[in-house]
Amino acid sequence: MPNPTAAMLVIGDEILSGRTRDANMHHLAQELTKVGINLREVRIVSDDRDAIVSALNDLRAAHDTVITSGGIGPTHDDITADCVAAAFGVHVDVRDDAAALLQAHYDSRGMEFNDARKRMARIPDGATLIENPVSIAPGFTIGNVHVMAGVPSVFQAMVASVIPTLTGGAPILSQTLRVDRGEGDIAGPLGRIAEEFPDLSIGSYPFQQNGAYGSNIVVRGSDGVQVDHAMARLAELFTA
Amino acid sequence: MPNPTAAMLVIGDEILSGRTRDANMHHLAQELTKVGINLREVRIVSDDRDAIVSALNDLRAAHDTVITSGGIGPTHDDITADCVAAAFGVHVDVRDDAAALLQAHYDSRGMEFNDARKRMARIPDGATLIENPVSIAPGFTIGNVHVMAGVPSVFQAMVASVIPTLTGGAPILSQTLRVDRGEGDIAGPLGRIAEEFPDLSIGSYPFQQNGAYGSNIVVRGSDGVQVDHAMARLAELFTA
């Protein structure tokens, strides 16, 4: 059975302008791999309604699971909840359950639950909330789409609470063989081994160290016996 | 006149599996910003022919310029040149000019220009070469698409040689105001200022430091007078 697939949609001008380096994609990629879900595509779009709605509709049709990050805060450029509602064709407004969480949080700190903060309780109809133990303002799940915050500590907490709810696959095993020869030297036989093991993904990643070329050959797959077998064949060929 | 737009297509399983952290996107974002080109979208896809062709056709139709990274080496998983040719509906084969560059390079090092290395001379019909001063194997430009290597040092060299050939726009100016108040406190007035300056992009990026919340307000635009004016209004409101 093939592994389930996922896509990620990163929403935010700050990454596209080069101001901020995205940290969430790398974290999500690693967490999904652990539970046997293949992250197949990532899109990064700006804070633009049409771009967000269109990317979201493409991705949710093509993959088992979509995870978004960014754009669910209190400021004018936080438009993700409205865009997700538009993509699903549902109504969105401040919802009582989300508002109650935030009201209690601000009350306990003696802070005003003002109109801007109420934006963080805008939840599309039919969505369920994703808990935010870091700063309370919830994410939400609608259909196969999980909407999370962009702040890395909050994103990671939300990923941790959503991952156990997803249908995973056989764990994706990965082994790496370091070969101190350039890719051009090993590419011929490597390609033949890749053909021998069509169910595995065999990649080659070149590096340069102390002026010499080398390659890391990475074998990935969910069948441990095949992965071991391919690694043995590679070691025999390239490290003799 | 609006700034020209660009998109980036990152090709490579190693980023989606969480094995490698992409470094090229951040570099490209900063270089494009310097010449007034708006990076509007990034897509990361796996080494899959259909995914690459379809993403490339979407992006080149929607943006003035597309830059790809990855998948132009000598191994079996390097399929970018073939995918670009398929997207443009043109023939691709080993081309004399690219082969001559590589032949001279390997001759000078006493290395064999074997079949695997000849893959790096596969160039779609009608493309022009992008120089690679680091490891010789060229990138190429076809239509509005610039195809570059994934290895960061090579990618950066190729970006440096392509950027001067692109039509830029007015430089995009950026100023940041740090406010030691949480987003929920400032969001109301900030939204009103964003409405006053529809030609600027005004973003708010929350942070937490020593247990206190703060926000960096970033004002971006190509009209320096407007950027200064907006910054003055923000400073008056939030740092008084």
Interface residues (C-beta under 8 A of the other chain):
Chain A: D13 E14 I15 L16 S17 G18 R19 T20 R21 D22 M25 H26 H27 L28 A29 Q30 L32 T33 N38 L39 R40 E41 V42 R43 I44 V45 S46 D47 D48 A51 G73 P74 T75 H76 D77 M111 N114 D115 A116 R117 R119 M120 V151 S153 I172 S174 E183 G184 D185 I186 A187 G188 L190 G191 A194 E195 S201 I202 G203 S204 Y205 P206 Q208 V218 R220
Chain B: D13 E14 I15 L16 S17 G18 R19 T20 R21 D22 M25 H26 H27 L28 A29 Q30 L32 T33 N38 L39 R40 E41 V42 R43 I44 V45 S46 D47 D48 A51 G73 P74 T75 H76 D77 M111 N114 D115 A116 R117 R119 M120 V151 S153 I172 S174 E183 G184 D185 I186 A187 G188 L190 G191 A194 E195 S201 I202 G203 S204 Y205 P206 Q208 V218 R220
